[in-house]
C-alpha cells in the first residue's frame, strides 16, 4: 500500500477564516469614532464583536482536527476578542470622564484609543507573520 499525502490549501483556508475577522476588526474600529455620549452604541459594538468573534472562533476550531494545543489561527481571534473588550472598557471610562466633565481626559482617551487600536492590530499581524510564517 502506498502513502497518501493529505494537505490543506493554506492561503484559501486563511482567507476563508481570517477575512471575516479582518472585516469585523474594521467594523469594530468604527465604534471608537462614536462620541462617548453614545456609550450604549459603543458598548454594543464591542459586545457584538466579542460574541461574533467567539462564534467565529468556535466555527474555525470545529473545522480543524482535534489537537491538544492551540493552533495559530486561534491567536488572531483571541487578540480580536481582547481588543473588543478593551473597546468596551474605553467606552465605559470615557463615559465616566464625560459625565464628570473631564473633557480633556475624555478627548485624550478618545485620541489614544483611535491610534492604539490600529497599532495593536498591526502588531498582532506582524507578530503573527513573524511567529508563524
N, C-alpha and C positions, 0 to 999 in steps of 0.2 A: 504494500500500500504506500502511496505517495503522501507527502505532506501537503497540507492545504494552508496557504497563507491568507489570513483574513486581516484586512486593514480598513481604516476609516479615512474618508476623504476629509482631511483636516481643515483645509480652507472653507469648504462648504459647511462643515459642522460648526466651525467658529462663526461664520457669517450667520447661519441659521439661529444660533444660540446667543450671540453677542450683539447682533444688530438691533434686536428689540430692546436689549438692555441699554444700548447707546441712545436709542430714541427716547427711552424712559429717563435717562440721565438728562437729556436736553429739555424734556418737558418739566422735569422736577426743578431744573435751574430757573425756570420761569417764575416759580414761587418766590424766589429771592428778589424779584423785581416788583412784587406787590408791596404796597405800603404796610407798615406794621399795624395800622388801623384795621386792616383786613386779615387779622391774625387767624380768624376761622378758616379762611380760604388757604392761607399759607400752611396751616397745620393740616388741613385736608390734603393738600398736595403731598406733604411729607408722609402722612399716614398712608395715603394711597400708594405712594412709592414703596414704602416698606412692605405693605401687603402684596402688591403686584410683584415686587422683587422676590418675596418669599414663595409665591406661587410659581413664578418662572424658575426659580432655583429648584423647586420640587420637581417640576417638569423635566428640567435638564438632568437632574440626578437620577430620576426614574428611567431615563432613556440610556443611562450608562450601565455597564455591568457592575454587579455588586463587588465592591472592594472595601478594604478596611482602612483606607486612608482618604484624605480629602484630595480630590482632583483639582487641577489647576483652574479650571473654569469656575469652580465654586468660589474661589477667592475674589473674582470680579464681582460676583453677586453679593458676597459679604461686604465688600467695600462700598457698593452702592447702598445697601441697607444701612450701613453705618452713616454714610453721607446724608441719607434721608432722615435718619434720627437726629443728626446734627442740625439739619434744616428746621426740624420741629423745635429743637432746643433754642436755636437762634430766634425763631418766631416768638417763643414764649418770653425770652429775655428782652427782645426788642419791644414787645407789647408792654412789658413792665416798665421799661425805660420811658416809653411814650406816655404811659399813664402817670408816671411820676414827674413828667415834664422835663426829663433829662434828654432833651432833643439832640444835643451834641453827641452824647454817648450812643443814642439810637442811630444817628447818621453814621458814626464811626463803625458801629457794628454792621450796619447795612452795607457800607463800602467794603469792609473786611470780608464779609461773607460772600459778596458778589465776586471778589477776587480769589478768595481761598477755595471756593468750590471748583472752578475750572483748573486751578493749580493742583488740587487734590486728585481730580480726575486724570490730569496729565501725569502726575506722579505714579498713580496706580497703573496707567497704561505703560509707562516707561519701565516701572518695576516688573510688571507682568512680562514685557518684552525681554528684559534682561534675564529674568529668572527662568522663563520657560521657552525661550527661543533657541 
